[in-house]
Amino acid sequence: MWNIPNILTSFRIFLIPVMVYFYYLPVEIYPWKYFVTFAVFWVASITDALDGYLARKLDQSTPFGAFFDPVADKVMVAVAFIVVVDDYSNPWVTIPAIIIVGRELAISALREWMAEMGNRADVAVSTVGKYKTAVQMLALMGLLWRPNEYWVFEGWLLGPLLDIATYIFLYSATALTIWSLLIYFKAAWPYISGKKD
């Protein structure tokens, strides 16, 4: 069970409280805390990409990994959104976060129900879902870093540009979230409506 992919997934879980710890350090004393939080989340995101790749490449896929990997991903994303919503305290971050986290809960429940029906494959991860995850991770990195407020780029427009890019990624991820949700529910609707057994 403790092969390389599963160790990476476990490491991602370990990084979640580390990320939260740095995020809640007082910014007046530790002005670099947002960058360190971003770096921790970036490392966690890399393990997310690596564990699945290595599981296939090394032929080390396990039932434990198939269960644990998506759990680690969803917990990491949910925790990251919770801390940024708490910190930003504005509807421009809160509303997309509610949509994205709500979608994760809805799809998890849908997949569990479809698995009980024996039709789990009909709601397997889609290409749109993969794009959504990638864009969502970029948005969270920007939200955690907050370069426009707490990072000095003397004589550069990089801070404001990164801030704008963060919101573009956030709202793109929200649009992809809604799109992928509709795709999954369209696939499951024949079973939900009772037209298929």
Buried (B, 14 or more C-beta within 10 A) or exposed (E): EEBBBBBBBBBBBEBBEBBBEBBEBEBEEEEEBBBBBBBBBBBBBEBBEBBBEBBEEEEBBBEBBEEBBBEBBBBBBBBBBEBBBEBBEEEEBBEBBBBBBEBBEEBEEBBEBBEEBEBBEBBEEBEBBEBBBBBBBBBBBBBBBBBBEBBEEEEEEEBEEBBEBBBBBBBBBBBBBBBBBEBBBEBBEEBEEEEEE
